[in-house]
Amino acid sequence: MLTIPDLTLLFMVVVSGLATAFVYLLHELEPKLARLRQRGNRDMRERTR
């Protein structure tokens, strides 16, 4: 059986792993989202002409 300190450490490891995965996901998606934003801005400028 896991003790309270063991469960706390396990919880901290799981939360830090999820946070790291989330930051990595944002890091990977940011250039793609920036390109989509630029393409969207270009399309909007062409529509207003």
Secondary structure, DSSP 4 states (H G I P E B T S, - for coil): ---HHHHHHHHHHHHHHHHHHHHHHHHHHHHHHHHHHHHHHHHHHHHH-
